[in-house]
Amino acid sequence: MYAKKYLFKLYYIASKQFFGSQRQKVNITIEECLIDTLINKNYIKDAESSKFEVASRTDRFVSARGAALSFVSLKKPILMEINSALPREIGLWAHALVQNDFLSRYNAIYRHYKYFLPIRKGGSYKDEKLNFKLMKKACRELEGRHDFTNFYKKGKEEVKTVRDILLASLRKENNFIIFDFKSRAFLRQQIRRMIAIILEMGRGKIDYAEYLNLFNPSITVSYQPADPRGLILWDVKYDETIRFINDTKSIERMNAFFLEQEIKYSYKNKLFSIMQHNNIS
């Protein structure tokens, strides 16, 4: 019987119908859609026996461009056969054959997230001028090993809060600030809370000394996370032994959907811009 383990790259676009990536008892999720499709297409019998595993979990309204998952397949994967049964908001676009003991979560070298924050021309946010230079300085402070007790959502279980941030940066591009974060592992809501804090400092709501105090785990401060809609799981990086094979038709399907959505929302974006600024004679 055919039984080989594969690692896959996938994208998904967050929408109201999906309640995050992780399986839940009641609500529909990205994982549930994938598992149901794989079962219906006879790639797996169930999640447990196939060792179905995703490399990273994301909250509701968080999207992904280069997420990863693995499972033991009962037949050689044909990505478009799988994609044809998935919602267009979800799709596999590359795969690699891996060892049976490979774990998509723990064998990852690092996760790369991007966050897009819309700003006005001139660099203001909600009619407040941002201190872009100070925000970049704050990002650099995040790099290295720190205790991020004050930068994540606490749950019932105790977790190790020390993390190594490989990259924390931001740049302005057109009418957006683009954040980049890389780490082997992030805490729950860590990225969105780091962004929220940096944004508060950029708006002058907290000063730099207050920001540095947040790295002291003996004090407890909580900030609400930034809007999840700006967050994208951009890539999950593996070592050079993992050689992904891109699927041309699946990538064409993905890009066609992205273009369709870009055009759809560009109309709305232009509509509200015109109505706000009254800049058409």
FIRO-970097 format. One record per residue (C-alpha): residue in one letter; x, y, z. Coordinates in steps of 0.1 Angstrom, whole numbers, padded with zeros to 4 digits, always signed. Example, Ala and Ser with C-alpha at 12.3 -4.5 7.8 and 13.67 -1.06 7.14 Angstrom:
// FIRO-970097
a+0123-0045+0078s+0137-0011+0071
This chain:
// FIRO-970097
m+0000+0000+0000y+0012+0035-0009a+0021+0055+0022k+0046+0083+0019k+0049+0115+0039y+0048+0148+0021l+0054+0184+0032f+0032+0210+0014k+0032+0248+0009l-0002+0265+0010y-0019+0298+0010y-0052+0309+0026i-0070+0341+0027a-0088+0350+0059s-0125+0357+0057k-0155+0356+0080q-0164+0320+0073f-0131+0307+0087f-0125+0309+0125g-0087+0307+0123s-0065+0278+0111q-0067+0254+0140r-0095+0227+0142q-0124+0235+0165k-0154+0215+0176v-0181+0239+0163n-0167+0265+0139i-0153+0260+0104t-0115+0264+0101i-0087+0262+0075e-0076+0228+0089e-0111+0214+0088c-0115+0223+0051l-0082+0207+0043i-0088+0175+0062d-0123+0170+0048t-0110+0175+0013l-0081+0151+0018i-0105+0124+0031n-0130+0129+0003k-0102+0126-0023n-0088+0095-0007y-0055+0109+0003i-0060+0102+0040k-0085+0082+0061d-0084+0106+0090a-0062+0133+0106e-0047+0111+0133s-0036+0080+0113s-0022+0103+0085k-0002+0123+0111f-0017+0155+0097e+0002+0185+0111v+0004+0222+0103a+0036+0241+0109s+0020+0272+0124r-0014+0281+0138t-0030+0315+0130d-0059+0334+0145r-0091+0344+0128f-0086+0370+0100v-0049+0362+0096s-0039+0351+0061a-0010+0330+0048r+0011+0330+0016g+0037+0303+0025a+0022+0282+0053a+0032+0245+0056l+0015+0212+0065s+0025+0176+0063f+0008+0142+0063v+0012+0106+0052s-0005+0103+0018l-0022+0071+0006k-0014+0081-0030k+0009+0103-0050p-0003+0139-0045i-0019+0157-0075l-0022+0192-0061m-0049+0204-0086e-0071+0174-0077i-0070+0186-0041n-0074+0223-0049s-0104+0217-0071a-0123+0206-0040l-0111+0234-0018p-0126+0269-0015r-0107+0294-0037e-0095+0311-0005i-0073+0280+0002g-0048+0262-0020l-0017+0240-0020w+0010+0252-0044a+0042+0231-0037h+0052+0198-0022a+0083+0178-0011l+0088+0142-0001v+0100+0139+0035q+0110+0112+0059n+0083+0096+0080d+0097+0111+0112f+0096+0146+0098l+0076+0171+0117s+0064+0202+0098r+0062+0222+0130y+0094+0213+0148n+0117+0209+0118a+0110+0245+0107i+0141+0268+0110y+0120+0299+0113r+0086+0315+0106h+0084+0348+0086y+0054+0371+0092k+0046+0403+0075y+0022+0430+0087f+0006+0457+0066l-0005+0489+0083p-0023+0515+0061i-0013+0551+0066r-0021+0584+0050k+0001+0603+0026g+0027+0620+0047g+0029+0592+0072s+0000+0598+0095y-0022+0572+0112k-0058+0581+0123d-0048+0618+0117e-0018+0614+0140k+0017+0619+0128l+0039+0589+0134n+0074+0590+0147f+0088+0566+0121k+0124+0569+0132l+0115+0559+0168m+0094+0530+0156k+0123+0516+0136k+0145+0519+0167a+0119+0501+0187c+0118+0473+0162r+0156+0468+0164e+0153+0465+0202l+0131+0434+0197e+0158+0415+0179g+0178+0389+0199r+0168+0369+0229h+0142+0385+0252d+0115+0375+0277f+0082+0385+0260t+0059+0381+0290n+0044+0415+0283f+0040+0409+0245y+0016+0379+0242k-0018+0366+0251k-0017+0346+0283g-0037+0314+0285k-0043+0287+0311e-0012+0267+0303e+0023+0279+0314v+0046+0285+0284k+0082+0295+0280t+0082+0332+0272v+0118+0336+0261r+0121+0339+0224d+0149+0347+0199i+0138+0372+0173l+0160+0369+0142l+0145+0399+0124a+0122+0428+0134s+0120+0456+0109l+0097+0481+0092r+0096+0502+0061k+0073+0526+0044e+0060+0516+0010n+0034+0538-0008n+0006+0542+0017f+0016+0514+0040i+0041+0505+0067i+0053+0470+0062f+0066+0451+0092d+0088+0419+0089f+0093+0395+0118k+0113+0362+0118s+0117+0337+0146r+0118+0300+0151a+0086+0303+0172f+0063+0331+0183l+0040+0333+0213r+0002+0337+0208q-0006+0371+0195q+0030+0381+0200i+0034+0399+0167r+0002+0418+0168r+0009+0430+0204m+0044+0440+0195i+0030+0460+0166a+0003+0476+0188i+0030+0487+0213i+0053+0501+0186l+0023+0520+0171e+0014+0535+0205m+0050+0547+0208g+0049+0561+0173r+0018+0580+0181g+0034+0594+0213k+0011+0575+0237i+0041+0559+0255d+0078+0569+0256y+0108+0549+0249a+0117+0543+0286e+0082+0528+0291y+0087+0506+0261l+0120+0492+0274n+0104+0484+0308l+0081+0460+0290f+0111+0437+0286n+0112+0433+0324p+0092+0401+0332s+0088+0412+0368i+0062+0438+0358t+0029+0431+0341v+0015+0453+0314s-0011+0442+0288y-0019+0458+0254q-0046+0449+0230p-0033+0434+0198a-0033+0451+0164d-0059+0443+0138p-0054+0407+0126r-0064+0415+0091g-0030+0431+0084l-0010+0399+0094i+0003+0374+0069l+0022+0342+0076w+0046+0349+0047d+0068+0318+0048v+0079+0288+0069k+0115+0281+0062y+0132+0247+0062d+0168+0236+0057e+0184+0229+0023t+0175+0192+0024i+0139+0201+0018r+0134+0206-0019f+0099+0218-0028i+0085+0212-0063n+0062+0240-0074d+0030+0231-0091t+0025+0254-0121k-0012+0250-0125s-0018+0255-0087i+0003+0287-0087e-0017+0299-0117r-0049+0292-0098m-0036+0311-0068n-0024+0341-0088a-0056+0343-0108f-0076+0344-0075f-0053+0371-0061l-0057+0392-0092e-0094+0388-0092q-0096+0400-0056e-0071+0428-0062i-0094+0442-0089k-0125+0437-0069y-0112+0456-0039s-0094+0483-0059y-0128+0495-0071k-0140+0499-0035n-0108+0515-0025k-0110+0541-0053l-0147+0546-0046f-0142+0556-0010s-0111+0577-0018i-0131+0597-0044m-0161+0602-0020q-0138+0612+0009h-0116+0637-0011n-0141+0648-0038n-0112+0649-0062i-0130+0642-0095s-0144+0671-0114
